[in-house]
Amino acid sequence: MGTATQIICALLLLGLAYYLPTHYIQDSKDGVHKKDKVEDGTSAGKADESLSFGPSRLRDGDNVRLLTKEELARHGPNGPDKPILLAVMGRVFDVEKGRDNYYGPNGGYNFFSGVDGTRAFVTGEFNEKGLIDDIRDLKPAEINELQVWIDFYDKEYTFYGKVIGAFYDKDGRPTEELTYFEEMKEKYVLFKKNEKAEQNQYPGCNSKWSEAEGGEVYCSSKSGGIHRDWVGFPRRLFSSVSREWRCSCVHPDNLGNPNLKEYPNCDPNSIRCQTKPPGKL
């Protein structure tokens, strides 16, 4: 082989090595080159263009991809880009392996593909109104359930990056919404720990309904399944972490609890309160 031929072959090998699916991305801020291994099945040239010039790139030394919502949408069930992606709580997962059964064009869960549909994971509202990243009015139990979904995708699929939106800003930093999520989870865990003790201190009420007499809640020394030497008065006991309440039989010593509310039109010293008039469910 001649010298010229050897030089040409060497140049071709160098060019091929350069375009293998491992790219070096120049950060526009500090000029530092960062390495991002592309594992999405796209061509090397296309992936390099997306990561170099769009928001879907590494930032501030964090080895995590950042995508805009528009970029995420391109990885939907019928999107032009692969792999199929979905996001929950701003965390993006590669769900390509579930294309045929779940997330592809014919999959039963393809409405999650290409979006951060966090809210719908716990509300079951699988439409444009429900497939959003707004969690502010979710119940604490629903907030906690979102963590279960995050754990599921962490275990079953590949973490791909973060989407810029409610939970991560343009630099990939956590937002106030993510802080709120973490705080609500902690409150829920504490609430569940205290729930059993609260059930003993504030037993549930008995209840009955008939068309002739209407609805009624009442207390006894065994109501709520708690056997005790006192009866108590029916009160609405509101949760400290949500807007929910339940009927509770309250000992006279605990009537000052600020989370307690009297039943409307009921004598506060009565052990029975009507909740619905006769003839109404």
Secondary structure, 3 states (H helix, E strand, C coil): CCHHHHHHHHHHHHHHHHCCCEEEEECCCCCCEEEEECCCCCCHHHHHHHHHHCCCCCECCECCEEECHHHHHCCCCCCCCCCCEEEECCEEEECHHHHHHHHCCCCCCHHHCCCECCCHHHHCCCCCCCCCCCCCCCCHHHHHHHHHHHHHHHHHCEEEEEECCCCECCCCCECHHHHHHHHHHHHHHHHHHHHHHHHHHCCECEEEEECCCEEEEECCCCHHHCCCCCCCEEEEEECCCCCCEEEEEECHHHCCCCCEECCCCCCCCCCEEEEECCCCC
